[in-house]
Amino acid sequence: MSAPGQLALDLGHRPALGRDDFLVASSNEEAVAWIDRWPDWPGPALAVCGSEGAGKTHLAHVWCARAGADLVGPDLDVDLEALAGRERPCLALDDAEGVSGEDALLHIFNFVTENRGHLLLTGREPPARWPVLLPDLASRLRAIAVTSLGPPDDDLFAAVLVKLFSERQLQVGEDVIFYLVTRLERSFAAARACVVSLDRHALAASRRVTVPLAGEVLGLGA
């Protein structure tokens, strides 16, 4: 353990992104049901919407493992020739509302549809609200199925905090979890930022993550 005041090095950690690692609750069970029912979708595409850190990327990873799909970002770095060689070409586009080119997204959409594949799109807003200028693309986006990830309830938020601490190999008491659940902004992004901050400060100060430390670091008071 480092001495007090020593620089804390962030060595990183591997997030758990498997199906069993996705915590299901009332706020996300509809979206999970859509993923589980694949390939029995009413159309070639599904959009998963939610706020930052709500679990969209995690759910996209789950679907990719299930469908044998590739996951790409808004740069749309897609090898369509390789996809064409598959029995069912499937692709997940994370943060799709921020794509770099509407023509490219329309081409991908048409390719997947023509080859009887499936497309999963993630974004903060439903596709009908995306600032799309290309009429053909806008019409396709308005027609796809949409499901949302809502804000977590107390039980899910607590479970997420436990998971985030565990991923960083930090053991914390139930009192810490309760303290954070009742004081943090109710978002997964806030939970993640909180855990990262507590991890760094605990390492730098050679202390365990406790309620007093949480109060000091976050300025919330005990």
C-alpha positions as CSV (number, residue, x, y, z in Angstrom):
1,M,0.0,0.0,0.0
2,S,1.3,3.4,-0.9
3,A,2.2,5.9,1.8
4,P,-0.2,8.8,2.6
5,G,0.1,11.5,0.0
6,Q,1.8,9.3,-2.6
7,L,0.5,9.6,-6.2
8,A,-2.2,7.0,-6.9
9,L,-1.6,5.2,-10.2
10,D,-4.8,4.3,-12.1
11,L,-3.9,0.8,-13.4
12,G,-7.3,0.3,-14.9
13,H,-9.7,-2.6,-14.6
14,R,-11.8,-4.8,-16.8
15,P,-15.6,-4.1,-16.6
16,A,-17.8,-7.2,-16.5
17,L,-19.9,-7.1,-19.6
18,G,-21.4,-10.6,-19.8
19,R,-25.1,-11.4,-19.7
20,D,-24.9,-12.7,-16.1
21,D,-23.2,-9.4,-15.2
22,F,-26.1,-7.2,-16.4
23,L,-28.3,-6.4,-13.4
24,V,-32.0,-6.7,-14.3
25,A,-34.6,-4.5,-12.6
26,S,-37.9,-2.9,-13.5
27,S,-36.0,0.1,-15.1
28,N,-34.4,-2.1,-17.7
29,E,-36.3,-5.4,-17.9
30,E,-38.2,-4.4,-21.1
31,A,-34.9,-3.7,-22.9
32,V,-33.4,-7.0,-21.6
33,A,-36.5,-8.8,-22.9
34,W,-36.0,-7.3,-26.4
35,I,-32.4,-8.6,-26.4
36,D,-33.4,-12.0,-25.1
37,R,-36.1,-12.4,-27.8
38,W,-33.7,-11.9,-30.7
39,P,-33.9,-12.9,-33.6
40,D,-37.7,-12.6,-33.2
41,W,-37.8,-8.9,-33.7
42,P,-40.6,-7.2,-35.7
43,G,-38.1,-5.6,-38.0
44,P,-34.4,-5.5,-38.9
45,A,-33.4,-3.0,-36.3
46,L,-33.8,-2.1,-32.6
47,A,-32.8,1.1,-30.8
48,V,-31.8,1.0,-27.1
49,C,-32.0,4.5,-25.5
50,G,-31.0,5.8,-22.1
51,S,-28.9,8.4,-20.3
52,E,-25.1,8.2,-20.1
53,G,-23.9,5.1,-18.2
54,A,-27.4,3.6,-18.2
55,G,-26.1,0.3,-19.5
56,K,-26.6,0.7,-23.3
57,T,-23.0,-0.4,-24.2
58,H,-23.2,-3.3,-21.8
59,L,-26.4,-4.5,-23.3
60,A,-25.0,-4.1,-26.8
61,H,-22.1,-6.4,-25.8
62,V,-24.6,-8.9,-24.5
63,W,-26.5,-8.8,-27.8
64,C,-23.3,-9.1,-29.8
65,A,-22.3,-12.3,-27.9
66,R,-25.8,-13.7,-28.5
67,A,-26.1,-12.7,-32.2
68,G,-22.5,-13.1,-33.2
69,A,-22.5,-9.4,-34.1
70,D,-19.7,-6.8,-34.3
71,L,-19.8,-3.7,-32.2
72,V,-18.6,-0.4,-33.7
73,G,-18.7,3.2,-32.7
74,P,-19.9,6.4,-34.3
75,D,-17.0,6.4,-36.7
76,L,-18.8,3.5,-38.5
77,D,-15.6,1.5,-39.1
78,V,-17.4,-1.5,-40.6
79,D,-16.1,-4.3,-42.8
80,L,-19.3,-5.0,-44.9
81,E,-17.5,-7.5,-47.1
82,A,-16.7,-9.6,-44.0
83,L,-20.3,-9.3,-42.8
84,A,-21.7,-10.3,-46.2
85,G,-20.0,-13.7,-45.8
86,R,-22.1,-14.5,-42.7
87,E,-25.3,-16.4,-42.7
88,R,-27.0,-13.6,-40.8
89,P,-25.0,-10.3,-40.8
90,C,-25.6,-8.5,-37.4
91,L,-24.1,-5.3,-36.3
92,A,-24.3,-3.1,-33.2
93,L,-23.7,0.7,-33.5
94,D,-22.9,2.3,-30.2
95,D,-23.7,6.0,-29.8
96,A,-25.4,5.8,-33.2
97,E,-26.9,9.3,-32.9
98,G,-23.3,10.7,-33.1
99,V,-22.4,8.9,-36.4
100,S,-19.9,10.7,-38.6
101,G,-21.8,10.2,-41.9
102,E,-25.5,9.8,-42.6
103,D,-24.9,8.3,-46.0
104,A,-22.7,5.6,-44.4
105,L,-25.3,4.8,-41.8
106,L,-28.1,4.5,-44.5
107,H,-25.8,2.2,-46.5
108,I,-25.3,0.0,-43.5
109,F,-29.0,0.0,-42.7
110,N,-29.8,-1.1,-46.2
111,F,-27.1,-3.7,-46.3
112,V,-28.3,-5.4,-43.1
113,T,-31.9,-5.3,-44.3
114,E,-31.2,-6.7,-47.7
115,N,-29.1,-9.5,-46.3
116,R,-31.8,-10.4,-43.7
117,G,-29.5,-9.4,-40.8
118,H,-30.2,-7.2,-37.7
119,L,-28.9,-3.9,-36.5
120,L,-28.8,-2.7,-32.9
121,L,-28.5,1.1,-32.3
122,T,-27.8,2.8,-29.0
123,G,-28.3,6.5,-28.2
124,R,-29.5,8.8,-25.5
125,E,-32.6,9.8,-27.4
126,P,-35.0,7.8,-29.5
127,P,-33.9,7.7,-33.2
128,A,-37.0,9.9,-34.2
129,R,-35.3,12.7,-32.2
130,W,-31.9,12.4,-33.8
131,P,-30.8,15.4,-35.8
132,V,-30.9,13.5,-39.1
133,L,-31.1,15.5,-42.4
134,L,-31.2,12.6,-44.9
135,P,-34.9,11.9,-45.6
136,D,-34.4,8.2,-46.4
137,L,-32.4,7.6,-43.2
138,A,-34.9,9.6,-41.1
139,S,-37.8,7.5,-42.4
140,R,-36.0,4.3,-41.6
141,L,-35.1,5.4,-38.1
142,R,-38.6,6.5,-37.3
143,A,-39.9,3.0,-38.2
144,I,-37.6,0.9,-36.0
145,A,-38.6,-0.6,-32.6
146,V,-37.4,1.4,-29.6
147,T,-36.8,0.4,-26.0
148,S,-35.4,2.5,-23.1
149,L,-33.3,2.0,-20.0
150,G,-34.7,4.1,-17.2
151,P,-33.1,5.5,-14.0
152,P,-32.4,2.8,-11.4
153,D,-34.4,2.2,-8.3
154,D,-32.7,1.9,-4.9
155,D,-32.1,-1.8,-5.1
156,L,-30.6,-1.7,-8.6
157,F,-28.5,1.4,-7.8
158,A,-27.1,-0.3,-4.7
159,A,-26.3,-3.5,-6.7
160,V,-24.6,-1.3,-9.4
161,L,-22.4,0.3,-6.7
162,V,-21.5,-3.1,-5.3
163,K,-20.6,-4.3,-8.8
164,L,-18.5,-1.2,-9.6
165,F,-16.5,-1.6,-6.3
166,S,-16.1,-5.3,-6.9
167,E,-14.7,-4.7,-10.4
168,R,-12.0,-2.6,-8.7
169,Q,-11.4,-5.2,-6.1
170,L,-12.7,-2.9,-3.3
171,Q,-14.6,-4.4,-0.4
172,V,-17.0,-1.9,1.2
173,G,-19.6,-2.2,4.0
174,E,-23.3,-2.0,3.6
175,D,-23.2,1.3,5.4
176,V,-21.1,2.8,2.6
177,I,-23.5,1.5,-0.1
178,F,-26.5,2.9,1.8
179,Y,-24.8,6.2,2.4
180,L,-24.1,6.6,-1.3
181,V,-27.5,5.4,-2.5
182,T,-29.2,8.0,-0.4
183,R,-27.0,10.9,-1.4
184,L,-25.7,10.4,-5.0
185,E,-27.4,11.6,-8.1
186,R,-29.5,8.7,-9.4
187,S,-27.5,7.9,-12.5
188,F,-25.0,5.2,-13.4
189,A,-22.6,7.8,-14.6
190,A,-22.6,9.4,-11.1
191,A,-22.1,6.0,-9.5
192,R,-19.1,5.2,-11.8
193,A,-17.5,8.6,-11.2
194,C,-18.0,8.2,-7.4
195,V,-16.4,4.7,-7.3
196,V,-13.4,5.9,-9.4
197,S,-12.9,8.9,-7.1
198,L,-13.2,6.9,-3.9
199,D,-10.8,4.2,-5.3
200,R,-8.1,6.8,-6.1
201,H,-8.4,8.7,-2.8
202,A,-8.4,5.5,-0.7
203,L,-5.2,4.3,-2.5
204,A,-3.5,7.7,-2.2
205,A,-4.4,8.0,1.5
206,S,-3.8,4.3,2.4
207,R,-7.3,4.1,3.8
208,R,-10.3,1.8,3.4
209,V,-13.4,3.1,1.7
210,T,-15.6,4.1,4.6
211,V,-18.5,6.5,5.2
212,P,-16.1,9.2,6.6
213,L,-13.9,8.9,3.6
214,A,-16.9,9.1,1.3
215,G,-18.0,12.2,3.1
216,E,-14.6,13.8,2.8
217,V,-14.0,13.0,-0.8
218,L,-17.5,13.9,-2.1
219,G,-18.1,16.7,0.2
220,L,-21.5,15.3,1.2
221,G,-21.0,15.1,5.0
222,A,-21.4,12.0,7.1
